[in-house]
Amino acid sequence: MLNIVNPRQTVLVTCRADVKNFGKQGVKDNIIAIDWHTPLAFNPMMYAISVGKERFSCELIKASGVFVVNFMSNANEKEVLFCGRNTGRHIDKFEATELTRDEADKVDCCKINEALAYMECEVTETIETGDHVLFIANVLGSEVRKSGKRLYHTNGNEFTTTLE
Ligand SMILES: Cc1cc2nc3c(=O)[nH]c(=O)nc-3n(C[C@H](O)[C@H](O)[C@H](O)COP(=O)(O)O)c2cc1C
């Protein structure tokens, strides 16, 4: 199916929750690479992401009900791929990638300083779709910080970008 729907813009979704991980309770910040995301409505502004049930991020977003969609530059391809190939259950992906974290303004979550743009989201509905979970959310805040070439996933570890 991927060779039919791709290329798709890859974003990094940040999430935070107080969860029990390997027997230890604590607040975890995490980053997941996401291709399956879409705008849903202008009024109110709504966005949705589809997250695999076994992902650590799925557990965090279910627990907190919030996430931030970070739109990345193609200059961050290496970091994006890392966040899409490693689980945050074992590692801190901010430390591992050296992406830097900022506090979101409208939701209790982190966002990524290096992002070109971001949207702060609060989940309104959670729908099970096969092996994924569709998180439907209201966008409480958004900002385009700078322009730049975006990152599009083609296949496997391969990406492309736009001309401008
Ligand atoms: C380019 C790319 C796009 C991805 N898109 C999605 C996606 O849309 N939904 C999803 O659940 N996983 C997607 N993944 C897989 C997750 O990013 C990956 O399983 C990640 O390691 C999960 O991290 P976590 O366990 O810390 O949440 C993608 C991976 C890559 C490399």
The ligand as an SDF file (V2000), in Angstrom:
LIG
                    3D

 31 33  0  0  0  0  0  0  0  0999 V2000
    9.1800    7.8360    7.9230 C   0  0  0  0  0  0  0  0  0  0  0  0
    8.3920    7.1060    8.9680 C   0  0  0  0  0  0  0  0  0  0  0  0
    7.0230    7.3340    9.1010 C   0  0  0  0  0  0  0  0  0  0  0  0
    6.2710    6.6760   10.0870 C   0  0  0  0  0  0  0  0  0  0  0  0
    4.9230    6.9230   10.1790 N   0  0  0  0  0  0  0  0  0  0  0  0
    4.2110    6.3180   11.1630 C   0  0  0  0  0  0  0  0  0  0  0  0
    2.8150    6.6010   11.3270 C   0  0  0  0  0  0  0  0  0  0  0  0
    2.2060    7.3720   10.6010 O   0  0  0  0  0  0  0  0  0  0  0  0
    2.1680    5.9700   12.3570 N   0  0  0  0  0  0  0  0  0  0  0  0
    2.7970    5.1050   13.2070 C   0  0  0  0  0  0  0  0  0  0  0  0
    2.1760    4.5730   14.1230 O   0  0  0  0  0  0  0  0  0  0  0  0
    4.1260    4.8140   13.0650 N   0  0  0  0  0  0  0  0  0  0  0  0
    4.8260    5.4120   12.0750 C   0  0  0  0  0  0  0  0  0  0  0  0
    6.1670    5.1390   11.9490 N   0  0  0  0  0  0  0  0  0  0  0  0
    6.8100    4.2140   12.8770 C   0  0  0  0  0  0  0  0  0  0  0  0
    7.1350    4.8590   14.2290 C   0  0  0  0  0  0  0  0  0  0  0  0
    7.6890    6.1440   14.0600 O   0  0  0  0  0  0  0  0  0  0  0  0
    8.1360    3.9330   14.9870 C   0  0  0  0  0  0  0  0  0  0  0  0
    7.5190    2.6940   15.2470 O   0  0  0  0  0  0  0  0  0  0  0  0
    8.6810    4.5410   16.2510 C   0  0  0  0  0  0  0  0  0  0  0  0
    9.8560    3.8350   16.5950 O   0  0  0  0  0  0  0  0  0  0  0  0
    7.7080    4.4770   17.4250 C   0  0  0  0  0  0  0  0  0  0  0  0
    8.3020    5.0900   18.5200 O   0  0  0  0  0  0  0  0  0  0  0  0
    7.7190    5.0050   19.9980 P   0  0  0  0  0  0  0  0  0  0  0  0
    7.6190    3.5350   20.3820 O   0  0  0  0  0  0  0  0  0  0  0  0
    8.7350    5.7510   20.8250 O   0  0  0  0  0  0  0  0  0  0  0  0
    6.3760    5.6570   19.9880 O   0  0  0  0  0  0  0  0  0  0  0  0
    6.9230    5.7630   10.9600 C   0  0  0  0  0  0  0  0  0  0  0  0
    8.3020    5.5230   10.8100 C   0  0  0  0  0  0  0  0  0  0  0  0
    9.0240    6.1720    9.8210 C   0  0  0  0  0  0  0  0  0  0  0  0
   10.4890    5.9020    9.6710 C   0  0  0  0  0  0  0  0  0  0  0  0
  1  2  1  0
  2  3  1  0
  2 30  2  0
  3  4  2  0
  4  5  1  0
  4 28  1  0
  5  6  2  0
  6  7  1  0
  6 13  1  0
  7  8  2  0
  7  9  1  0
  9 10  1  0
 10 11  2  0
 10 12  1  0
 12 13  2  0
 13 14  1  0
 14 15  1  0
 14 28  1  0
 15 16  1  0
 16 17  1  0
 16 18  1  0
 18 19  1  0
 18 20  1  0
 20 21  1  0
 20 22  1  0
 22 23  1  0
 23 24  1  0
 24 25  2  0
 24 26  1  0
 24 27  1  0
 28 29  2  0
 29 30  1  0
 30 31  1  0
M  END
$$$$
